[in-house]
Amino acid sequence: MAIIKCPECGRQISDKAPVCPNCGVEIAGKITKCPQCGEVYFNNQEVCPNCHHLTYVSESAGHDTSAVSTQGNRPSQPRESQSVVAPPIPPISPNTPAEQPNKSSKRKPLAFILALLMALFICGICFYFYNSAKENKEQEAYEFAMKSNDPLVLQTYLDNNIDAPEEHRDSVTMRLENLKKQDNDWDNAIVSGSKTALLDYIANHPDSEHLTEAKHKIDSIDWADASTENTVDAMELYLAQHASGEHVDEATTAIKQMKAKTVQSDEKSQVVSTLRHFFQSINSKDEAGLESSVAPILTNFLGKTDATRADVLTFMNKIYKEDITNMNWHLNNDYKINKKEVGDERYEYSVNFSSLQKIERGGAENSQEIRYQISATINPDGLISAMSMTKILE
């Protein structure tokens, strides 16, 4: 069995294959190999498509039957053992010129030399085309092997091209060894099942045929980790590592659902900042600051529905009695925050917390501390849209 190139599609196949697995053309018993250039072609073709050598040589071309027949009719020559009586030799007259040698006998060596030279010339041409075809075939096999990731193809080249150029055999041998090492590294990475091993494999073999499978396994590992942790940060990390990953839609949906239910650290910071700004503005009697921390219309403010910013300013002015010299609101860090989605990724926050109001009237002996339980609503724009206070009796 030998590896040949399919005459129809050019794919490397066995010469014993019934049909070509690529194009389906019949192979076994339907092909022949040119004895002159080595080209493989269908045996129903009259000549080789490469060097035009005749597929079948006529028997009459190599034998001259008429010459044989003539030779057979010639009278047999007398044997040396037979007694032959030579006729008398007439005397040579001095005036009679000697018999001239036969001119045709002189031409025979020249014709032989010319025929020999012609034969050598023809043989040289045939050898040139044969050698050229052989080199072309070896070059095609070399290029095919260097592009292949199948170790069997490379080993077949080495087995069938023992006399190939040394640099070709060295290149194919090196590639074969690299493929074997690559397969070994892949087996080790799969057995380990670790993301680090897979990343190392990709770094060492960026052109591997297992590249897609390696990336798929890494994607699966990262998604499993994100699903186990099941936090917004974990899902966002997966998306950052796999922008086109296999679980992008699932991660995006999970993030949206968690954000709709869970108050994130940055959201808590925003809510607390709004409340602190509100009470600091009251402490400093900063009307502009107070107005900037509340919505234009509050659904409820200390029992008043549809309150305006003017109503909030009125509240501040009322609590500052004439005898009050100083007032400080201290917010306790006991916030309980809930969120509700009120639009596409827009959230409203409900906050409950306690606060201590310190009031000074003239002197330290006249100071007063009042504790409140406060409920507030922060809209998606980060502004207070509702607030109520309940005094805590001690």
C-alpha positions in Angstrom: 0.0 0.0 0.0 1.3 3.5 -0.8 0.0 7.0 -0.3 -0.8 8.7 -3.6 -2.5 11.9 -4.7 -6.0 11.5 -6.0 -6.0 12.2 -9.7 -9.4 13.9 -9.4 -9.1 16.2 -6.3 -5.4 15.9 -5.3 -6.1 14.6 -1.7 -3.5 12.2 -0.2 -5.1 8.7 -0.1 -4.1 5.1 -0.2 -3.7 3.5 -3.7 -5.8 0.5 -2.3 -8.8 2.6 -1.4 -12.0 1.7 -3.3 -12.9 5.3 -3.7 -11.5 8.7 -2.7 -13.0 9.7 0.6 -13.0 13.3 -0.5 -14.5 13.3 -4.0 -15.8 9.8 -4.3 -14.0 8.8 -7.5 -13.0 5.1 -7.9 -9.4 4.4 -7.1 -8.5 0.7 -6.8 -8.0 -0.9 -10.2 -8.8 2.4 -12.0 -5.4 4.1 -11.8 -2.0 3.7 -13.2 1.4 5.2 -12.5 3.4 6.6 -15.3 6.7 4.7 -15.7 8.4 7.8 -17.0 7.5 10.6 -14.6 5.7 8.8 -11.8 2.4 10.7 -12.2 -0.7 8.8 -11.0 -3.7 9.0 -13.4 -6.7 7.0 -14.6 -5.8 4.0 -16.7 -8.4 4.8 -19.3 -6.4 7.9 -20.4 -4.2 7.2 -23.5 -1.3 9.3 -22.3 0.2 10.6 -19.1 -1.3 14.1 -18.4 2.1 15.2 -17.1 4.7 14.0 -19.6 2.4 12.7 -22.3 4.0 9.2 -22.2 1.8 6.6 -24.0 -0.2 4.5 -21.6 -0.1 1.4 -23.9 2.8 0.8 -26.4 1.9 -1.0 -29.6 3.7 -4.4 -30.0 4.4 -3.7 -33.7 6.3 -0.5 -32.7 9.3 -2.5 -31.3 9.5 -5.3 -33.8 10.0 -5.3 -37.6 8.3 -8.5 -38.7 9.3 -7.9 -42.3 12.9 -7.8 -41.4 12.6 -11.1 -39.5 10.9 -12.6 -42.5 13.6 -11.5 -44.8 16.2 -12.8 -42.5 14.6 -16.2 -42.5 14.7 -16.4 -46.3 18.4 -15.8 -46.6 20.5 -18.8 -47.7 22.4 -20.3 -44.9 26.1 -19.5 -44.8 28.6 -22.4 -45.2 30.2 -23.6 -42.0 33.9 -23.2 -41.5 34.3 -27.0 -41.3 33.0 -27.5 -44.8 35.5 -27.8 -47.7 35.2 -24.9 -50.1 37.2 -24.8 -53.4 38.2 -21.2 -54.0 38.2 -20.1 -57.6 41.5 -19.2 -59.2 42.7 -15.7 -58.5 43.5 -13.9 -61.8 46.7 -12.1 -61.9 46.6 -8.4 -61.2 47.8 -6.3 -64.0 50.0 -3.4 -63.1 47.8 -1.2 -65.1 44.6 -2.5 -63.3 43.7 -0.2 -60.3 43.2 -1.9 -56.9 39.6 -2.6 -55.9 38.2 0.5 -54.0 36.8 -0.3 -50.4 33.1 -0.3 -49.9 31.8 3.2 -49.1 28.9 1.9 -47.1 31.3 0.2 -44.7 32.7 3.6 -43.8 29.3 5.1 -43.0 28.3 2.4 -40.5 30.5 3.6 -37.6 29.3 7.2 -38.1 25.6 6.2 -38.2 26.2 4.1 -35.0 27.7 7.1 -33.2 24.9 9.4 -34.3 22.3 6.9 -33.1 24.1 6.5 -29.8 24.3 10.2 -29.3 20.6 10.5 -30.2 19.7 7.8 -27.7 21.8 9.5 -25.0 20.1 12.8 -25.8 16.7 11.2 -25.5 17.6 9.4 -22.3 18.9 12.7 -20.9 15.6 14.4 -21.7 13.6 11.6 -20.2 15.8 11.6 -17.1 15.4 15.4 -16.8 11.6 15.2 -16.9 11.5 12.2 -14.6 13.7 13.9 -12.1 11.8 17.1 -12.4 8.5 15.3 -11.9 10.0 13.5 -8.9 11.2 16.8 -7.3 7.8 18.4 -7.9 6.0 15.5 -6.3 8.4 15.6 -3.3 7.9 19.4 -3.0 4.1 19.0 -3.0 4.3 16.3 -0.4 6.6 18.4 1.7 4.3 21.5 1.6 1.2 19.3 2.3 3.0 17.7 5.3 4.1 21.1 6.7 0.5 22.4 6.6 -0.9 19.3 8.2 -1.6 18.8 12.0 -1.9 15.0 11.5 1.3 13.2 12.7 0.4 10.3 10.4 0.7 12.5 7.3 4.2 13.8 8.4 5.4 10.2 9.2 4.1 9.1 5.8 6.2 11.8 4.1 9.3 10.7 6.0 8.7 7.0 5.0 8.1 7.8 1.3 10.7 10.4 0.8 13.9 8.9 2.2 16.1 10.7 -0.4 14.4 14.1 0.0 16.5 17.2 0.7 17.9 17.1 4.2 16.4 20.4 5.1 12.9 19.1 4.2 13.3 16.0 6.3 14.6 18.0 9.2 11.7 20.4 9.1 9.1 17.6 8.9 10.8 15.7 11.7 10.9 18.8 13.9 7.2 19.5 13.2 6.3 15.9 13.9 8.1 16.1 17.3 6.3 19.4 18.1 2.9 17.9 17.3 3.7 14.9 19.5 4.7 17.2 22.4 1.6 19.4 21.7 -0.6 16.3 22.0 1.1 15.3 25.2 0.7 18.8 26.7 -3.0 18.8 25.7 -3.5 15.5 27.5 -1.9 16.8 30.6 -4.0 20.0 30.6 -7.2 18.0 30.2 -6.3 15.6 33.0 -5.4 18.5 35.4 -8.7 20.3 34.6 -7.2 23.5 35.8 -7.6 26.9 34.2 -3.9 27.7 34.7 -2.9 24.5 32.8 -5.2 25.4 30.0 -3.9 29.0 29.8 -0.3 27.7 29.7 -1.2 25.3 26.9 -2.7 28.2 24.8 0.3 30.4 25.5 2.7 27.6 24.4 0.6 26.4 21.4 -1.3 29.4 20.0 -1.9 27.6 16.6 -3.1 24.3 18.1 -6.1 22.5 16.7 -7.3 22.3 20.3 -7.4 26.1 20.8 -11.2 26.4 20.5 -11.8 23.5 22.9 -9.3 25.0 25.4 -11.1 28.3 25.4 -14.4 26.6 25.8 -13.2 24.7 28.9 -11.8 28.0 30.4 -15.1 29.7 29.7 -16.9 26.8 31.5 -14.6 27.0 34.5 -15.0 30.8 34.9 -18.8 30.5 34.6 -18.9 27.7 37.2 -16.9 29.9 39.6 -19.2 33.0 39.0 -22.4 30.9 39.4 -21.1 29.4 42.7 -20.3 32.9 44.1 -23.5 34.3 42.6 -22.7 38.0 43.2 -22.8 41.0 41.0 -19.0 41.4 41.2 -18.5 37.7 40.2 -20.8 38.0 37.2 -19.1 41.3 36.1 -15.7 39.6 36.4 -16.9 36.8 34.1 -18.2 39.4 31.5 -14.9 41.2 31.7 -12.9 38.0 31.0 -15.3 36.7 28.4 -16.9 39.5 26.4 -18.1 37.0 23.8 -18.4 34.1 26.2 -21.0 31.3 26.0 -22.8 32.5 29.2 -22.9 36.3 28.5 -26.7 36.4 28.4 -27.1 34.4 31.6 -24.6 36.6 33.4 -26.3 39.8 32.2 -29.7 38.6 33.4 -28.3 37.4 36.7 -26.7 40.9 37.3 -29.9 42.6 36.5 -31.9 40.4 38.9 -29.4 40.8 41.7 -29.3 44.5 41.3 -33.0 44.7 41.4 -33.0 42.9 44.8 -29.7 43.8 46.4 -28.4 47.2 47.5 -24.8 47.5 46.2 -22.1 49.3 48.1 -22.0 52.2 45.7 -25.8 52.5 46.0 -25.6 52.6 49.8 -22.9 55.3 49.6 -25.1 57.4 47.4 -28.2 57.1 49.7 -26.2 57.9 52.9 -24.5 60.9 51.1 -27.9 62.4 50.2 -29.2 62.1 53.8 -26.1 63.5 55.3 -26.1 66.4 53.0 -29.8 67.1 53.9 -29.1 67.2 57.7 -25.8 69.1 57.4 -27.6 71.8 55.4 -30.1 72.0 58.3 -27.2 72.3 60.8 -25.7 75.2 58.9 -29.0 76.7 57.8 -27.9 76.3 54.2 -31.1 76.8 52.2 -29.5 76.1 48.8 -27.9 73.0 50.0 -31.2 71.8 51.6 -33.1 72.4 48.3 -30.5 70.6 46.3 -31.0 67.4 48.4 -34.7 67.0 47.9 -37.0 66.4 44.9 -39.0 69.3 43.5 -42.2 67.5 44.7 -42.1 65.2 47.7 -44.9 62.6 47.9 -44.9 63.0 51.7 -42.9 65.3 53.9 -43.5 65.0 57.6 -47.2 64.3 56.9 -47.7 66.8 54.1 -48.5 65.3 50.8 -47.1 66.7 47.5 -44.8 68.9 49.5 -42.5 71.4 47.7 -39.0 72.5 48.4 -40.5 75.6 50.0 -42.2 73.4 52.5 -38.9 71.9 53.4 -37.3 75.3 54.0 -40.3 76.2 56.2 -39.6 73.1 58.3 -36.0 74.2 58.8 -37.0 77.7 59.9 -39.6 76.4 62.3 -37.3 74.2 64.3 -34.8 77.0 64.8 -36.5 78.8 67.7 -35.3 82.2 68.8 -33.6 80.8 71.9 -31.7 78.1 70.0 -28.0 79.1 69.6 -26.9 75.9 67.9 -28.3 72.7 66.5 -26.6 69.5 65.3 -28.2 66.4 63.7 -26.0 63.2 64.1 -27.0 60.3 62.0 -26.4 56.8 63.4 -24.9 54.2 61.2 -27.8 51.8 61.4 -29.3 52.2 57.9 -31.7 49.6 56.6 -32.1 50.1 52.9 -34.5 48.4 50.5 -34.7 49.0 46.8 -37.4 48.7 44.2 -37.1 48.8 40.4 -39.2 51.6 39.1 -37.9 51.6 35.5 -35.4 49.9 33.3 -32.5 49.6 35.7 -33.8 52.6 37.7 -34.3 52.0 41.4 -36.0 53.7 44.3 -34.6 53.3 47.9 -36.5 53.1 51.1 -34.3 53.9 54.2 -34.9 53.5 57.9 -32.3 54.9 60.4 -32.1 56.7 63.7 -30.8 60.2 64.5 -29.8 62.3 67.5 -30.7 66.0 67.5 -28.6 68.1 69.8 -30.0 71.5 70.7 -28.2 74.3 72.6 -30.0 77.2 74.3 -27.7 79.8 75.8 -25.5 77.6 77.9 -24.4 74.0 78.2 -26.8 73.4 81.1 -29.6 74.2 78.8 -28.6 71.7 76.0 -31.1 69.1 74.9 -30.8 65.8 73.1 -33.8 64.2 71.2 -33.7 60.9 69.4 -35.7 60.3 66.2 -36.5 57.3 64.1 -36.5 58.5 60.5 -37.9 57.0 57.3 -37.0 58.4 53.9 -37.3 57.6 50.2 -34.6 58.3 47.7 -35.6 58.5 44.1 -33.5 57.2 41.1 -31.9 60.7 40.7 -30.5 60.5 44.3 -32.9 63.1 45.8 -35.2 62.7 48.8 -38.8 62.2 47.6 -40.4 61.4 51.0 -39.5 61.7 54.7 -41.1 61.1 58.1 -39.8 61.4 61.7 -40.9 59.8 64.9 -39.6 61.0 68.2 -38.2 58.2 70.4 -39.4 58.6 74.0 -36.9 57.6 76.7 
